[in-house]
Amino acid sequence: MPKEIKPILLDLPMPITTPKLLLRPPQVGDGVVVNAAVLETFDLLHPVMPWAQTKPTVDESEEYVRQAAANWILKNDAEPYLPLFMFNKDNGQFIGGTGFHHINWSVPCLEIGYWIRSQYAGQGLMTEAVNALTRYAIT
């Protein structure tokens, strides 16, 4: 009989780096930059993202960030799952969010979700991020 996986004991080394990006779990204080990016991109996010039905306050974004940081520690398979924030390696600017959702640790399998800040769309950055996450997830 296979040994039961205890997700909280899994070591998932971070950050993930690519030629242009730094991907890392949320940290306390990230709410301000996340909020600015969501508000900038809200008109594009609203029709397609269930979580973007209302414009969040900075406090709501910070609450999300803190819950997400806790989920990374606990490896919770519940909203907000295991998000990763994308930053430009050259200037440190917040680019968008991605991460692992609907995780089944016993298989293992998961989904990758993502959104990108308007000003960075169409530059191949999300393709770079999803390729890196896919490689990370299968190793």
C-alpha positions in Angstrom: 0.0 0.0 0.0 1.5 3.4 -1.0 2.5 5.7 1.8 0.1 8.6 2.5 1.4 12.0 1.2 1.4 14.7 3.9 1.4 17.9 1.8 2.5 20.1 4.7 5.8 18.1 4.8 6.5 18.6 1.1 9.5 20.9 0.4 8.6 23.1 -2.6 11.7 25.2 -3.2 11.1 28.8 -4.2 11.5 31.1 -6.0 11.2 29.9 -9.6 13.3 32.0 -12.0 13.2 32.3 -15.7 15.3 34.6 -18.1 12.8 37.5 -17.5 10.8 36.5 -14.4 10.9 35.8 -10.7 7.9 33.7 -9.5 7.4 33.4 -5.8 4.7 32.8 -3.2 2.9 35.8 -1.8 4.4 37.7 1.1 2.9 39.9 3.8 2.8 43.4 2.3 2.2 42.4 -1.3 -1.4 43.5 -1.2 -0.6 47.1 -2.4 1.1 46.0 -5.6 -1.5 43.2 -6.3 -4.3 45.7 -5.7 -2.8 48.2 -8.2 -2.4 45.6 -10.8 -5.9 44.2 -10.4 -7.4 47.7 -10.6 -5.4 48.5 -13.7 -6.5 45.3 -15.4 -10.0 45.0 -13.9 -12.0 45.6 -17.1 -10.2 42.6 -18.7 -10.4 40.4 -15.6 -14.0 41.1 -14.7 -15.7 39.1 -17.5 -13.5 36.0 -17.1 -12.3 35.7 -13.5 -14.9 34.7 -10.9 -12.8 36.4 -8.2 -12.9 39.8 -10.1 -16.6 40.6 -9.8 -15.9 43.7 -7.6 -12.9 46.0 -7.4 -11.0 45.1 -4.2 -9.7 47.5 -1.6 -6.1 47.4 -0.6 -7.1 45.7 2.7 -9.0 43.0 0.8 -6.0 42.4 -1.5 -3.7 42.2 1.6 -6.1 39.7 3.2 -5.9 37.6 0.1 -2.1 37.8 0.1 -1.9 36.7 3.8 -4.3 33.8 3.2 -2.3 32.7 0.2 1.0 32.9 2.1 -0.6 30.6 4.8 -1.8 28.2 2.2 1.8 27.9 0.9 3.0 26.9 4.4 0.1 24.5 4.9 -0.1 23.3 1.3 -3.9 23.8 1.4 -6.0 22.8 -1.5 -8.5 25.5 -0.9 -9.0 29.1 -2.1 -6.8 30.9 -2.7 -4.8 27.6 -3.4 -1.1 28.1 -4.1 -0.7 31.3 -6.0 2.6 32.6 -7.3 3.3 36.3 -8.0 5.3 37.2 -11.1 7.9 40.0 -11.0 10.1 41.5 -13.7 13.6 40.4 -12.9 15.1 43.6 -14.2 13.0 46.2 -12.4 11.1 44.2 -9.7 7.7 45.4 -11.0 4.7 43.1 -10.3 3.5 41.5 -13.5 0.6 39.3 -12.5 -0.5 36.1 -10.8 -0.3 32.5 -11.6 -0.1 29.3 -9.5 -1.3 25.9 -8.7 -5.1 25.2 -8.2 -7.3 22.2 -7.5 -4.4 20.1 -6.3 -4.8 16.3 -5.8 -1.7 15.4 -3.8 -2.4 11.6 -4.0 -2.3 11.4 -7.8 -0.6 14.0 -8.0 -2.2 16.5 -10.4 -3.2 20.1 -10.5 -4.3 23.0 -12.6 -2.3 26.1 -13.5 -4.2 29.4 -13.4 -3.0 32.8 -14.4 -3.7 36.5 -15.2 -1.4 39.2 -16.4 -1.3 43.0 -15.8 -2.5 44.9 -18.9 0.7 46.6 -19.6 2.6 43.3 -19.8 0.1 41.4 -22.1 1.3 40.2 -25.5 5.0 40.1 -24.6 5.3 36.3 -24.1 5.8 36.6 -20.3 2.9 34.4 -19.4 4.0 31.7 -21.8 7.4 31.9 -20.1 5.8 31.6 -16.7 3.5 28.7 -17.5 6.3 26.8 -19.2 8.4 27.3 -16.0 5.5 26.2 -13.7 4.9 23.1 -15.9 8.5 22.1 -15.7 8.5 22.7 -11.9 5.3 20.7 -11.3 6.6 17.6 -13.1 10.0 17.4 -11.4 
